[in-house]
Amino acid sequence: QSSGRFVYRDDDPLSYDLAFSQVTRNNERDLKPVIDLLRWEDGADDDSFEGELGDWVDVERFATYVALQDLLANTDDMSGPGQNCAANLE
């Protein structure tokens, strides 16, 4: 079981090194977009989260992804115990 969590630690990319593996653009390692998202999510109140989520996430595509994973009963998606996805941050 993964122990990773999608949580903001600080702005230092090394703080996420053991918890996050970049699988695309390996030659352009840049965790800033992920760190920016985590910082926003960590500090957003309910109204800001609701009002600004669409600025950070394609809500329609994400909802489709979640629904499909549920339909497939995939227990190893981002909400499952393995958290086998980009959200695998500690």
C-alpha angles and dihedrals in degrees: 000000000000119000093197122122134192095238137133114248105165139301095279111107089208089066088068098041098104095039102046131051116192107220099178129054091013091173090055099050105184122156094174095102091051093044091049090051092048092048091050093047092047094053102035118109118215095270093047091046092052094042098044104033091097089058089061105031135034091240096192094052092044091052089050090051093050093047092049093049089050092048090051090046088229105179092183097063123108092287095046129091094265094050087203100182145074089290089070094116123141 
